[in-house]
Amino acid sequence: ERWKGKSAKMIPLIPDNPTWDVFETHSEFSDAVQTPELLPLGYCSKDASLYSISLEKVYSYVIAGKQRTGKTNTLKACICSAKRKNGDCIILDTLDKELEYFSNSMGAQYFASDEGYITFANALLPEIAQRNKMKIKLRDDGLDQHTLMNEMRKNYPPLFIFINDLSDFVSRINNRSSNTQDISGFMQNVLEKGEMHNVY
């Protein structure tokens, strides 16, 4: 006799060709992208559930691996996810401008030249200073970390900075010419001490 009741839930599977368009249809994606603390990135290999970066615990995330192992595609997935969260996205590219077309298609701010890096840093400095001033005030008001972060999110949109090649980026800002503005100290503060600013 044929069963007429409710069907059992299908066993989740990772698609053979897991494109971004397919990933967005995942049953958990909408909830994750609307959760401030999560940045959905891919599938868990064990059970095909959604894997997300915890923005509450991690604000600096490094993608590493051998050539042709998917590093650039992973970076692009992070950017797509950040845009879906209505985040402000900044892409710092290499001189060969590998991500220029993709950046334009995403409507992200884009910088690749040494002069562009300086323009980026000078534009970001007052934004970071303003956010830091708010963070200090909230901390002085006695707010715990979780409440403080929620208040920061209410006042400032998430800001995501994507660096295409970290070693190239560090080398270029540290080995600048003598007549070029030094932004290495500022970038170190942003990358290492930017906790609670809603900057990632």
N, C-alpha and C positions, 0 to 999 in steps of 0.2 A: 504494500500500500504506500502511495506517495505521501511524503510529509507535507503538510499544508501550513505548518506554523512558520514562525519567523526564521529566516535563514541565518545560519551561523556567520559570524564575522569572517571576512576573507583574511587569509594569512598574508601579511604585508610582504611585499617583494621590492627589491631595488630594481628600477627599470633597466633594461638592457642598454638604453641610450638615455642616460639621465640628464637631459637638457634643463635649462633654467625654467622654461615654460612648463615642463612636466613637474619640476620640483615645486613650483608655486601651487600646484593642485593637490599637494600632499595634505592630508586631513588635519595635520597639526600646524601647518605653515601659517595660516591666518592668525591663530591665537599667539604663536610665537612672535610674529612680526609686530603685533600690537602690544606685546609685553615689553616694557622699557628695558628690562634687565637682560633681554635675549637678542642675539643676532643669529638667526637661522642660517646655517651654512651648508649642510649636506645630510647624508643618510648614515645611520649607525649600521655597520656591517653585520652585527649579530642579529638584529631583529627588524631592520629597515625603518626604525623609528627616526624621528627628526633629530639631528644633532645641531645644537646651537652653542655659540660662544656666550659664556656668562659675563655680561658687561658689568655686573656688580662685583665680580671677583677679578676680572682681567680687563685692563684697559690698554695694554700693549700686547700685541699678538704677532708672533713671528712665524712665517710659512717657510719651511726649509725642505730641501730634498735635492736629488740628483736632477740632471737635465732631463726634460721630457717626462716628468713624473706628475705634471698637473699643477705646478705652483702658480702659474699665471692664471689658469682657469679658476683655481681656488680664490685667488685675489679678486678676480672679476665677480665671482659669486658673492664675496663679502661686500663688494661695491653695490651690486644689484640689491642685496638685502638691506644695506644701509639706506639706499634711496627709497626702498619700500617703507622704511621706517620714517620717511620724511626728514632724514638727516642731511646736514650740509656736508658735502663730500669734496675733499681736496686730494688730487692725485699728483704726486711728485715722481716724475718719470726720469728715465735715463736719456742721454743725449740722442740716442737713436729713435726716440719718440715712439716706442713700441705701443704705448697705450693711448696715443693721441686720438685716434679715430673712436676707440671705445669710450674714452672720456667725453668726447663731444656728443656721442649718442646718449650718454647718461646725464648730460647737463651738469657735469662736475667742473669745479675749478681745476685748471691744469697748468702745471709748471714743469719745464724740462731743462731749461738753460740755467747757468749759474746766476745770471741776472734775475731770472724768474724765481729762483729759490730765495733771493734777497727780497724781492717784491712780496712773495708769500709770507716770509718771516715778519716783515714790517707791517703787513696788513693784519697778521694774526696777533701781534704783540698787544695792541690795545684790547682786543677781544679776551685774551687770556687774563690780562690785568683786571678787566671788569669782572670776569667770572671769579677770579681769585679774591677780589674784594668782597663779593657776595658770600663766598665760601667762608672767609674769615669771620664775617659778621654773624653768619648762622652758627658757626662753631662757638663764637663768643656768647651767643644767646643760649648755649647749653644743649643744642639739638644733638641727638645721637646720630651715628653715621647713616643709618637707613633713612631717617626723617630728613636729614640734611640733603642727602642725594635726591630724595623726592622733591624737595623744594628747588634744588638746582634744575631739575628737569622741567619743573613748572615755569621757570624763568628763562631758560635757555634751551634751544633745540640741540639735539646731539650733533656733535661735530666729529667727523671721521677723517683722519689723515692717512692716506694710503701711499706707502713708499714702494715703488716697483722693485728696486734693488738696494737693499739696506747698506751693503758694503760699499757700493758705488757712491751712494748718497753721503755716507760718513766720510769717505775719502775726499770727495769733492768739497765739502764744507770745511774740512780740516786742512786741506792742502790748497787753500785759496792764494791768490796773488796778494802782495803786500798792500795794494791800493784798493782791495775789495773788502766790503764790510764783513766783519766776523759775526756769523750767526750760530756758531757751534755751541756756545754756552746757552743761548736761548733754546735751541733745539734739544739740548740735553735736559734742560729743565722741563720742557714740554713732554718729552718721551719718558723721563724717569720720575718726575715729581708732579705730574698732572692729575693725580688722583682726585676724585670728587668734583671735577670741573665739567663733567659730561662731555669730555673730549677723549677720543679713542684713536 
